Amino acid sequence: MSETSKFSEQAATELLMASNLLVRRLRLEGSGLESLTWTQVAVMHRLETEPMTIADLARSESIKPQSMGATVAILEEGGFVERKPHPSDGRQFLFALTASGEEMRRASTAAKRAWLARAIEELGPDDRAALFAAINVLRELSEK
């Protein structure tokens, strides 16, 4: 294995660990509202753009429809999503965010952004500059 390959492997390992920690922290910061789980927040995020069926939501989150049904039922009981008739398939329902669900998503996003902004402010000037430089590289990596 070449030195470049060894470096790339090590960088990949470190980046995975760091990004997993950051994602976990953002989940914690954003999902503490109303005791929503990460999956519930993810479902609400998916429903921001358009109503979806249980099957569509399950596929998008790579979980079984039965598990998604339980997740959506909790959100429905909490008043965060509502069930609507499917326009072309009378056997199915579409689920959409309610006004309360939209507000919860906005609050969750705001909590994550506020925590991250505070954490960035606590970095030294060199670390902030390195972070800003890395953002474009991370974006480019995510598009490959």
C-alpha positions, 0 to 999 in steps of 0.5 A, spaced: 500 500 500 502 506 498 503 512 502 498 516 499 493 510 500 495 509 507 494 516 508 487 516 505 485 510 509 487 514 515 483 520 513 477 516 511 477 513 518 478 519 522 473 523 517 468 518 519 469 518 526 468 525 526 462 526 522 459 521 526 460 524 532 458 531 529 451 528 527 450 524 534 451 531 537 446 535 532 441 529 533 441 530 540 441 538 540 435 538 535 431 532 537 431 534 545 425 538 543 418 534 545 422 528 546 422 526 539 427 521 536 431 522 531 427 517 526 421 521 528 425 528 526 427 525 520 420 523 518 418 530 519 424 532 515 422 528 509 414 530 509 417 538 509 417 537 501 411 533 500 406 528 503 408 521 503 405 514 504 408 509 509 411 505 504 415 511 501 417 514 508 420 507 510 424 506 503 426 513 504 429 511 511 431 504 509 426 501 515 420 496 514 413 499 513 411 496 520 416 500 523 415 506 519 407 505 521 409 505 528 413 512 528 408 515 524 402 513 529 406 517 534 407 523 530 400 523 528 398 522 536 402 528 537 399 532 532 405 533 528 402 529 522 396 528 519 393 523 515 390 524 508 386 520 503 391 518 497 388 522 491 389 515 486 389 509 491 383 509 495 387 503 499 393 508 502 393 514 505 398 520 505 401 523 511 403 531 511 406 535 516 401 539 520 402 546 522 405 544 529 409 539 525 412 544 521 413 549 527 417 543 531 421 542 525 423 549 524 425 549 532 429 543 531 433 546 525 434 552 529 436 549 535 441 545 531 444 551 528 444 555 534 448 550 537 453 549 531 454 557 531 456 557 538 461 551 538 464 555 531 464 561 535 468 558 541 474 555 536 480 559 535 481 563 528 485 558 525 481 553 526 475 557 524 479 558 517 480 551 517 473 549 518 471 554 513 476 551 508 474 544 509 466 546 508 467 546 500 471 540 500 466 536 504 461 538 499 465 536 494 466 529 497 459 528 498 457 530 491 462 524 488 
